[in-house]
Amino acid sequence: MAIGTLVQGAAAKNQADYAANVANQNSKLAIEQSNEVQRQKAEEQAIIQRQGKEARGRQMTAMAGAGIDSSTGSGLDILTDTAYTTQQDVNQMEYNAAKKSWGYQQESENYKAEAGANKAAGRNAMTSAIIGAAGQVASSGSVSDKWKKKDNNYSFNASDYGLTKDIGKKSNIGFGVNTNFFPKYNNKYKF
């Protein structure tokens, strides 16, 4: 029963460790997504600025063809509005990219916290299993009640439990039990 508790604890720890590894991997993926958003932001910024310059160039060409001076008055106002609108588009795109990147970074932090919690759960499961197994062994009485204290030493009297009756005798499978390697004290084996 104690071994079963330890096996369950080890299985729970392994499962928690696996979940922690998955969460750590997800954290790395979220950071990669954040970095990708930043890379795409630079590309989109270049596209918006290029489109703004192209629009401004078309406007200047149209004004020149119509005989409008683009350096003063309404011609200048049109070009200024185009530059302003282009910059507003760049600013909005940067804001959206920053929000999206921040979201991925927060997602990464959440995965890291999940990984930490899973690791702790695994350690707790194993600790609980060890304590539970130790409690089962201690409460079973199958070992502890056979030990006797004598002169501040714990000893086990094998003859009290009929464990010495066949020592040295040949059994039907070939050999008896040889306990000469245990230290003895009045037919008691000391540990």
C-alpha positions in Angstrom: 0.0 0.0 0.0 2.9 2.4 0.8 4.5 1.6 -2.5 1.3 2.4 -4.3 1.1 5.8 -2.6 4.7 6.5 -3.7 3.9 5.4 -7.2 0.9 7.7 -7.3 2.9 10.6 -5.9 5.6 10.0 -8.5 3.0 9.9 -11.3 1.4 13.1 -10.1 4.8 14.8 -9.9 5.6 13.6 -13.5 2.3 14.9 -14.7 2.9 18.3 -13.0 6.4 18.5 -14.4 5.1 17.8 -17.9 2.4 20.5 -17.5 5.1 22.9 -16.3 7.3 22.1 -19.3 4.3 22.7 -21.6 3.6 26.0 -19.9 7.3 27.1 -20.2 7.2 26.2 -23.9 4.0 28.2 -24.3 5.7 31.1 -22.6 8.5 31.0 -25.1 6.0 30.9 -28.0 4.2 34.0 -26.6 7.5 35.9 -26.5 8.2 34.8 -30.1 4.7 36.1 -31.0 5.5 39.4 -29.3 8.8 39.7 -31.2 6.9 38.9 -34.5 4.4 41.7 -33.8 7.4 44.1 -33.4 8.9 42.9 -36.6 5.6 43.3 -38.5 5.2 46.8 -36.9 8.4 48.0 -38.6 7.3 46.6 -42.0 3.8 48.1 -41.7 5.3 51.5 -40.6 7.5 51.5 -43.8 4.4 50.6 -45.9 2.3 53.4 -44.4 5.0 56.0 -44.8 5.7 54.9 -48.4 2.0 55.1 -49.2 1.8 58.6 -47.6 4.8 59.8 -49.7 3.2 58.3 -52.9 -0.1 60.1 -52.1 1.8 63.4 -51.5 3.7 62.9 -54.8 0.4 62.4 -56.7 -1.1 65.4 -55.0 1.9 67.6 -55.9 1.8 66.4 -59.5 -1.9 67.1 -59.8 -1.4 70.6 -58.3 1.5 71.4 -60.6 -0.7 70.2 -63.6 -3.5 72.5 -62.4 -1.1 75.4 -61.9 -1.5 75.4 -58.1 1.5 76.4 -55.9 2.0 73.6 -53.4 4.2 75.7 -51.2 1.5 78.1 -50.1 -2.2 78.4 -49.4 -4.5 75.5 -50.1 -1.9 73.5 -51.9 0.3 73.5 -48.8 -2.8 72.7 -46.6 -3.5 69.6 -48.7 0.0 68.4 -48.4 0.1 69.1 -44.7 -3.2 67.2 -44.2 -1.8 64.2 -46.1 1.4 64.2 -43.9 -0.7 64.5 -40.8 -3.0 61.7 -41.8 0.0 59.5 -42.7 1.5 60.2 -39.3 -1.8 59.4 -37.5 -1.9 56.1 -39.4 1.6 55.3 -38.3 0.8 56.3 -34.6 -2.4 54.1 -34.6 -0.5 51.2 -36.1 2.3 51.5 -33.5 -0.3 51.8 -30.6 -2.1 48.6 -31.8 1.2 46.7 -32.2 2.3 47.8 -28.7 -1.0 46.6 -27.2 -0.8 43.3 -29.1 2.9 42.8 -28.1 2.1 43.7 -24.5 -0.7 41.1 -24.5 1.7 38.4 -25.7 4.2 39.4 -23.0 1.5 39.2 -20.3 0.5 35.8 -21.7 4.1 34.7 -21.4 4.2 35.8 -17.8 1.0 33.9 -17.1 2.5 30.8 -18.6 5.6 31.2 -16.4 3.4 31.5 -13.3 1.5 28.4 -14.4 4.7 26.5 -14.8 5.8 27.5 -11.3 2.5 26.5 -9.9 2.7 23.1 -11.7 6.3 22.5 -10.4 5.1 23.3 -6.8 2.2 21.0 -7.2 4.5 18.2 -8.4 6.8 18.7 -5.4 3.8 18.8 -3.0 2.4 15.6 -4.5 5.7 13.8 -4.1 6.2 15.1 -0.5 2.6 14.2 0.4 3.2 10.7 -1.1 6.4 10.2 0.9 4.7 11.4 4.1 1.7 9.2 3.5 3.7 6.2 2.7 5.8 6.7 5.8 2.6 7.1 7.9 1.2 3.9 6.4 4.4 1.9 7.2 4.5 3.4 10.7 0.9 2.7 11.5 0.9 -0.8 10.0 2.7 -2.3 13.0 4.1 -5.0 10.8 7.7 -4.0 11.5 7.8 -1.6 14.4 6.0 -3.9 16.9 8.7 -6.6 16.3 11.5 -4.5 17.6 12.5 -4.5 21.2 14.6 -1.9 23.0 17.5 -3.3 25.1 20.4 -1.3 26.4 19.5 1.6 24.1 19.7 -0.7 21.1 16.8 -1.9 19.1 16.9 -5.6 18.4 14.7 -8.1 16.7 14.4 -11.5 18.3 14.1 -13.9 15.3 13.2 -16.9 17.4 10.1 -15.1 18.8 8.7 -15.3 15.3 9.8 -18.8 14.3 12.4 -17.4 11.9 15.2 -19.5 13.3 13.7 -23.0 13.2 15.1 -24.0 9.8 18.4 -22.1 10.0 21.2 -24.3 8.7 18.9 -27.1 7.6 18.7 -28.2 4.0 15.4 -27.3 2.5 13.6 -28.9 -0.4 15.0 -26.2 -2.7 18.5 -26.8 -1.7 19.8 -24.5 1.0 18.7 -23.3 4.4 19.0 -19.7 5.6 22.5 -18.7 6.8 22.4 -15.8 9.3 26.0 -15.9 10.4 26.6 -12.5 8.9 24.2 -10.8 11.4 25.8 -9.9 14.8 24.2 -12.0 17.5 23.5 -11.4 21.2 21.8 -14.3 23.0 20.2 -15.6 19.8 19.0 -12.1 19.0 20.0 -10.2 15.9 21.0 -6.6 16.5 20.5 -3.9 13.9 
